[in-house]
Amino acid sequence: MVGVVVSDKMDKTAVVVVNRLVQHPVYKKYIRKRSKFKAHDEENKVRIGDTVEIIQSRPLSKTKQWRISRIISHQA
């Protein structure tokens, strides 16, 4: 999944927001939904505003089960 980093205050962890479009089952209109994931960032490379790709992994803590696989773009 691809998302944007919204927080990097934790050590080796970044909060990534993933936006997606979902079709309403009755009205067939598209709705924007977002999910926040805590992702593991071993070297503390990512910063707020960076676009990253995350992949699911084994549970690393109580709430963290995603890893940052690559940084797509850095915030200028």
C-alpha positions as CSV (number, residue, x, y, z in Angstrom):
1,M,0.0,0.0,0.0
2,V,1.1,3.5,-0.7
3,G,0.6,6.3,1.8
4,V,1.9,9.6,3.3
5,V,3.8,9.9,6.5
6,V,2.0,12.1,9.0
7,S,4.1,11.5,12.1
8,D,7.7,10.4,12.8
9,K,8.0,11.3,16.4
10,M,8.4,7.7,17.7
11,D,11.7,5.9,17.6
12,K,11.9,3.5,14.6
13,T,8.1,4.0,13.9
14,A,6.2,6.2,11.4
15,V,2.5,6.7,11.2
16,V,1.3,6.4,7.5
17,V,-2.1,7.5,6.2
18,V,-3.5,5.5,3.3
19,N,-6.3,7.1,1.3
20,R,-8.6,5.0,-0.8
21,L,-11.9,5.2,-2.7
22,V,-14.7,2.8,-1.8
23,Q,-18.0,2.5,-3.6
24,H,-21.1,2.8,-1.5
25,P,-23.1,-0.5,-1.7
26,V,-26.5,1.1,-2.2
27,Y,-26.0,4.5,-3.7
28,K,-22.9,3.5,-5.9
29,K,-21.2,6.8,-5.1
30,Y,-17.5,6.8,-4.3
31,I,-16.5,7.7,-0.8
32,R,-13.0,8.7,0.4
33,K,-11.8,6.6,3.3
34,R,-8.4,6.7,5.1
35,S,-6.6,4.4,7.4
36,K,-3.7,5.0,9.7
37,F,-1.0,2.4,10.0
38,K,2.1,2.3,12.3
39,A,5.0,1.2,10.2
40,H,8.5,0.1,11.2
41,D,11.3,2.4,10.0
42,E,14.6,0.8,11.2
43,E,16.9,3.7,10.3
44,N,14.6,6.6,11.0
45,K,14.9,7.8,7.4
46,V,11.4,9.0,6.7
47,R,10.0,12.5,7.5
48,I,6.6,14.0,7.6
49,G,5.2,14.4,4.1
50,D,7.2,11.6,2.5
51,T,5.3,9.2,0.2
52,V,6.2,5.6,1.2
53,E,5.2,2.0,0.3
54,I,4.3,-0.3,3.2
55,I,4.0,-4.0,3.4
56,Q,2.5,-6.2,6.0
57,S,4.8,-8.2,8.2
58,R,4.8,-10.2,11.4
59,P,3.6,-8.3,14.5
60,L,6.4,-6.1,15.7
61,S,4.5,-4.7,18.7
62,K,1.0,-4.4,20.0
63,T,-0.1,-2.0,17.2
64,K,2.7,-2.3,14.7
65,Q,2.5,-5.0,12.0
66,W,3.7,-3.0,8.9
67,R,7.1,-2.2,7.5
68,I,8.3,0.5,5.2
69,S,9.5,-1.2,2.1
70,R,10.6,1.9,0.1
71,I,10.5,5.6,0.0
72,I,8.7,6.8,-3.2
73,S,9.3,10.5,-2.8
74,H,10.7,12.9,-0.2
75,Q,8.9,16.1,0.9
76,A,10.8,19.1,-0.5
